[in-house]
Amino acid sequence: MGDNIIICLKDIVVEYDGERVLEGLNLNIHDKEFVTFLGPSGCGKTTTLRIIGGFVDPLKGDVYFEGKRINDLPPYKRPVNTVFQRYALFPHLNVFENVAFGLRLQKMEEKIIKERVQEMLALVNLKGYEKRGVNQLSGGQQQRVAIARALVNHPKVLLLDEPLGALDLKLRKDMQIELKRIQQSLGITFIYVTHDQEEALTMSDTVVVMKDGDIQQIGTPVDIYNEPNNAFVADFIGESNILDGVMCKDFLVEFAGREFVCVDKGFKPKERIDVVVRPEDIKVVPPIQGHISGIVESIIFKGVHYEMIVRACGYDWMIHSTVAEKPGDTIGMVINPEDIHIMKKMEES
Ligand SMILES: Nc1ncnc2c1ncn2[C@@H]1O[C@H](COP(=O)(O)OP(=O)(O)OP(=O)(O)O)[C@@H](O)[C@H]1O
């Protein structure tokens, strides 16, 4: 991944009808990165993408492309293209003409148009489909045409707004891998919007987690999963047990009615914190060997593991285990220091 910043958003404020949607957003996006904006519905992902595309004007703040301020550039003059969830293909044109459309507008030579369209159709695995009407294609194939069309004039950045949202799960998974391959083979920046955390973790170099128009965390998928900044990120990315706790001193935390050794320090004495423990990080042992013990409330087989809900110390814990226990059984639970994630309490919102 290059170190060069290709897009910089500085103090971006957006309001719709007097209501703040982005509140001073700052973000750097690097060249050749696959970046995903991830967050619940309404958190401002699409708005941020539209700011980059030039479809929304910020009330305040600046948008830079390769160091140049581009606030005043209209969308069609920006070196970015967008793929939407609804592919918006031209139904009366065949596959070739749909992809060629933008190049024809630019009055490019026929020979070059042919070369470029062929190159793009090969890239999205649609060679041989040139003459097909777009209505005779599957949803996945239509989305590939939309991607080819958005890439044909060689943008430096491709914006993708939930482009796989209309596809079924299997096709979605195939297309996730395809998109990553296309991005890597072109070596350009992809900025992708989704509310699906698994999709974000699968495809991205960098994930930007958003909530209520604010960035909660920016990091690699592994960082975001293993070192969430707060309980919101922990809960949104994967499954978590989130418990109230108090820091006793450096490397010692109290939660679930007892003290645990942890790897965190630097909190105020008696500071109230959130403790996050992933379901796969709780080891199930015989009751007398556990740090705490609990009663199995339910168990479901999930393929690679069993998902158990265990009542212990006033909480319902989610535990992933490869061993099937029975509802009503008492089990012991062991949590290692490095699996106890301490988070600053989030401000009440
Ligand atoms: N054109 C508009 N006029 C008024 N309000 C809008 C407009 N577009 C978006 N909003 C509001 O701005 C907020 C952020 O919307 P945005 O589409 O950016 O969120 P999102 O994170 O992309 O959500 P989703 O995942 O549902 O698409 C929402 O509360 C939304 O209702």
The ligand as a Gaussian input file, in Angstrom:
#p B3LYP/6-31G(d) Opt

LIG

0 1
 N      -31.153000      13.974000       0.766000
 C      -31.365000      13.914000       2.092000
 N      -32.196000      14.780000       2.706000
 C      -32.413000      14.745000       4.044000
 N      -31.790000      13.857000       4.880000
 C      -30.962000      12.963000       4.334000
 C      -30.691000      12.933000       2.916000
 N      -29.810000      11.940000       2.674000
 C      -29.538000      11.369000       3.874000
 N      -30.215000      11.976000       4.864000
 C      -30.124000      11.653000       6.308000
 O      -28.758000      11.784000       6.705000
 C      -28.369000      10.745000       7.578000
 C      -27.177000       9.986000       7.005000
 O      -27.552000       9.354000       5.815000
 P      -26.569000       8.437000       4.950000
 O      -27.333000       8.003000       3.732000
 O      -25.300000       9.137000       4.736000
 O      -26.346000       7.228000       5.940000
 P      -25.796000       5.769000       5.639000
 O      -24.871000       5.480000       6.758000
 O      -25.248000       5.683000       4.271000
 O      -27.102000       4.889000       5.785000
 P      -27.586000       3.598000       4.937000
 O      -26.688000       2.469000       5.321000
 O      -28.990000       3.411000       5.441000
 O      -27.512000       3.978000       3.501000
 C      -29.604000       9.889000       7.772000
 O      -30.207000      10.267000       8.972000
 C      -30.485000      10.230000       6.596000
 O      -31.836000      10.070000       6.920000

